[in-house]
Amino acid sequence: MEEKSNSRTDVIMAGLGGMGVLMAGQILAWSALKNYKHVSWLPSYGVEKRGGLCECMVIFSDQDIASPLIDRAQTVVVFDGSQLKTFEPRVLPGGMMLVESAGLEDEQESRDYELVKIPGVEIAVSMGKRQVSNLILLGTYVSIMDTIPSELIEEELERRFGTKKTILEWNQKAFRQGLELGRNAKK
Protein backbone atom coordinates (compact mmCIF):
# COMPACT_ATOMS: atom_id res chain seq x y z
CA MET A 1 0.00 0.00 0.00
CA GLU A 2 1.20 3.51 -0.81
CA GLU A 3 2.12 5.89 1.97
CA LYS A 4 -0.50 8.45 2.76
CA SER A 5 0.04 12.15 2.39
CA ASN A 6 -0.05 14.41 5.45
CA SER A 7 -1.61 17.20 3.44
CA ARG A 8 -5.27 18.10 3.22
CA THR A 9 -7.19 17.16 0.09
CA ASP A 10 -10.36 19.01 -0.93
CA VAL A 11 -12.46 17.94 -3.89
CA ILE A 12 -15.84 19.04 -5.16
CA MET A 13 -17.80 16.49 -7.18
CA ALA A 14 -20.70 17.98 -9.09
CA GLY A 15 -23.29 17.25 -11.72
CA LEU A 16 -26.96 16.44 -11.98
CA GLY A 17 -29.06 14.25 -9.73
CA GLY A 18 -29.18 10.62 -10.83
CA MET A 19 -25.63 10.59 -12.25
CA GLY A 20 -24.02 8.96 -9.22
CA VAL A 21 -22.20 12.09 -8.07
CA LEU A 22 -23.05 11.61 -4.40
CA MET A 23 -22.29 7.89 -4.51
CA ALA A 24 -18.85 8.53 -6.05
CA GLY A 25 -18.15 11.07 -3.30
CA GLN A 26 -19.26 8.62 -0.61
CA ILE A 27 -17.03 5.89 -2.01
CA LEU A 28 -14.10 8.32 -2.01
CA ALA A 29 -14.83 9.45 1.56
CA TRP A 30 -15.26 5.93 2.98
CA SER A 31 -12.03 4.88 1.27
CA ALA A 32 -10.19 7.89 2.69
CA LEU A 33 -11.24 6.87 6.22
CA LYS A 34 -8.82 3.96 5.95
CA ASN A 35 -5.89 6.28 5.27
CA TYR A 36 -6.63 9.60 7.00
CA LYS A 37 -7.61 10.61 10.54
CA HIS A 38 -10.29 13.09 9.48
CA VAL A 39 -12.74 12.83 6.59
CA SER A 40 -15.75 14.93 5.67
CA TRP A 41 -18.43 14.31 3.03
CA LEU A 42 -21.08 17.00 2.62
CA PRO A 43 -23.81 16.63 -0.03
CA SER A 44 -25.82 19.49 -1.49
CA TYR A 45 -28.77 18.98 -3.81
CA GLY A 46 -32.14 20.36 -4.82
CA VAL A 47 -35.57 18.88 -4.24
CA GLU A 48 -35.69 17.14 -7.64
CA LYS A 49 -35.33 13.36 -7.61
CA ARG A 50 -33.32 13.41 -10.82
CA GLY A 51 -31.91 16.14 -13.00
CA GLY A 52 -31.36 18.91 -10.44
CA LEU A 53 -27.91 20.27 -9.64
CA CYS A 54 -26.10 18.33 -6.97
CA GLU A 55 -22.63 18.28 -5.53
CA CYS A 56 -20.67 16.88 -2.67
CA MET A 57 -17.64 18.27 -0.96
CA VAL A 58 -15.07 15.74 0.24
CA ILE A 59 -12.18 16.62 2.53
CA PHE A 60 -9.59 14.23 3.92
CA SER A 61 -6.69 15.16 6.14
CA ASP A 62 -4.63 14.12 9.14
CA GLN A 63 -5.39 17.53 10.65
CA ASP A 64 -8.74 18.61 12.09
CA ILE A 65 -11.33 19.78 9.56
CA ALA A 66 -12.81 23.03 10.84
CA SER A 67 -15.68 23.12 8.34
CA PRO A 68 -17.02 20.65 5.78
CA LEU A 69 -17.85 23.51 3.39
CA ILE A 70 -15.61 24.10 0.39
CA ASP A 71 -16.12 27.31 -1.53
CA ARG A 72 -13.29 26.65 -4.00
CA ALA A 73 -11.22 23.49 -4.33
CA GLN A 74 -7.93 22.48 -5.87
CA THR A 75 -9.85 19.81 -7.79
CA VAL A 76 -13.41 19.84 -9.11
CA VAL A 77 -14.88 16.78 -10.86
CA VAL A 78 -17.87 17.61 -13.08
CA PHE A 79 -19.98 14.62 -14.13
CA ASP A 80 -21.99 16.55 -16.76
CA GLY A 81 -20.07 18.52 -19.37
CA SER A 82 -22.91 21.00 -19.81
CA GLN A 83 -22.31 22.14 -16.21
CA LEU A 84 -18.69 23.24 -16.75
CA LYS A 85 -19.51 26.96 -16.64
CA THR A 86 -21.61 26.49 -13.49
CA PHE A 87 -18.77 24.93 -11.51
CA GLU A 88 -15.77 26.63 -13.15
CA PRO A 89 -15.66 29.41 -10.50
CA ARG A 90 -15.21 26.72 -7.82
CA VAL A 91 -11.73 25.69 -9.09
CA LEU A 92 -8.79 27.42 -7.41
CA PRO A 93 -6.26 29.09 -9.73
CA GLY A 94 -3.64 26.52 -10.64
CA GLY A 95 -6.08 23.73 -9.78
CA MET A 96 -7.65 21.08 -11.96
CA MET A 97 -11.11 20.37 -13.30
CA LEU A 98 -11.91 16.87 -14.50
CA VAL A 99 -15.00 17.10 -16.69
CA GLU A 100 -17.17 14.60 -18.53
CA SER A 101 -16.65 15.36 -22.22
CA ALA A 102 -20.23 14.42 -23.24
CA GLY A 103 -22.29 17.59 -23.46
CA LEU A 104 -19.22 19.81 -23.23
CA GLU A 105 -19.69 22.92 -25.35
CA ASP A 106 -16.75 24.97 -24.15
CA GLU A 107 -14.37 26.45 -26.66
CA GLN A 108 -12.53 28.72 -24.22
CA GLU A 109 -8.79 28.26 -24.59
CA SER A 110 -7.28 30.20 -21.71
CA ARG A 111 -8.07 29.43 -18.09
CA ASP A 112 -6.21 29.62 -14.82
CA TYR A 113 -6.57 25.90 -14.11
CA GLU A 114 -5.92 22.63 -15.92
CA LEU A 115 -8.91 21.10 -17.72
CA VAL A 116 -8.97 17.33 -18.23
CA LYS A 117 -11.77 16.03 -20.47
CA ILE A 118 -12.91 12.49 -19.70
CA PRO A 119 -15.10 10.45 -22.08
CA GLY A 120 -16.75 8.58 -19.20
CA VAL A 121 -20.20 8.32 -20.78
CA GLU A 122 -18.75 7.18 -24.11
CA ILE A 123 -16.70 4.46 -22.43
CA ALA A 124 -19.59 3.38 -20.18
CA VAL A 125 -21.91 3.11 -23.20
CA SER A 126 -19.29 1.08 -25.09
CA MET A 127 -19.10 -1.21 -22.04
CA GLY A 128 -22.87 -1.61 -22.24
CA LYS A 129 -23.70 0.12 -18.94
CA ARG A 130 -24.23 3.91 -19.12
CA GLN A 131 -24.84 4.06 -15.35
CA VAL A 132 -21.20 3.35 -14.45
CA SER A 133 -19.75 6.53 -15.95
CA ASN A 134 -19.48 7.93 -12.40
CA LEU A 135 -16.99 5.19 -11.49
CA ILE A 136 -14.97 5.98 -14.61
CA LEU A 137 -14.66 9.60 -13.49
CA LEU A 138 -13.84 8.51 -9.93
CA GLY A 139 -11.13 6.16 -11.22
CA THR A 140 -9.63 8.93 -13.34
CA TYR A 141 -9.59 11.27 -10.34
CA VAL A 142 -7.95 8.65 -8.08
CA SER A 143 -5.30 7.87 -10.71
CA ILE A 144 -4.41 11.48 -11.52
CA MET A 145 -4.45 12.85 -7.98
CA ASP A 146 -2.75 9.85 -6.33
CA THR A 147 -3.94 10.83 -2.84
CA ILE A 148 -5.73 7.54 -2.08
CA PRO A 149 -4.48 4.11 -3.14
CA SER A 150 -6.80 2.57 -5.72
CA GLU A 151 -6.88 -0.60 -3.60
CA LEU A 152 -8.85 1.27 -0.95
CA ILE A 153 -11.51 2.21 -3.50
CA GLU A 154 -11.62 -1.41 -4.67
CA GLU A 155 -12.13 -2.53 -1.05
CA GLU A 156 -14.96 -0.03 -0.61
CA LEU A 157 -16.63 -1.23 -3.82
CA GLU A 158 -16.42 -4.78 -2.47
CA ARG A 159 -17.88 -3.71 0.88
CA ARG A 160 -20.68 -1.74 -0.74
CA PHE A 161 -21.62 -4.07 -3.60
CA GLY A 162 -20.14 -7.43 -2.55
CA THR A 163 -23.54 -9.12 -2.25
CA LYS A 164 -24.54 -7.92 -5.73
CA LYS A 165 -21.98 -9.71 -7.89
CA THR A 166 -23.03 -8.29 -11.27
CA ILE A 167 -23.19 -4.70 -10.00
CA LEU A 168 -19.82 -5.13 -8.27
CA GLU A 169 -18.23 -6.41 -11.49
CA TRP A 170 -19.61 -3.52 -13.57
CA ASN A 171 -18.40 -0.97 -11.02
CA GLN A 172 -14.96 -2.55 -10.71
CA LYS A 173 -14.56 -2.67 -14.48
CA ALA A 174 -15.61 0.98 -14.83
CA PHE A 175 -13.33 2.10 -11.99
CA ARG A 176 -10.38 0.30 -13.59
CA GLN A 177 -11.16 1.92 -16.95
CA GLY A 178 -10.98 5.27 -15.16
CA LEU A 179 -7.65 4.37 -13.58
CA GLU A 180 -6.30 3.63 -17.05
CA LEU A 181 -7.61 6.94 -18.39
CA GLY A 182 -5.90 8.73 -15.52
CA ARG A 183 -2.59 6.98 -16.16
CA ASN A 184 -2.77 8.01 -19.82
CA ALA A 185 -3.71 11.59 -18.90
CA LYS A 186 -0.60 11.89 -16.70
CA LYS A 187 1.74 10.93 -19.56
Helices and strands as residue ranges (DSSP letters): E 9-16, H 21-32, E 38-45, E 53-61, E 73-78, G 81-83, H 84-87, G 88-90, E 91-100, E 114-118, H 120-127, G 130-132, H 133-145, H 150-161, H 165-186
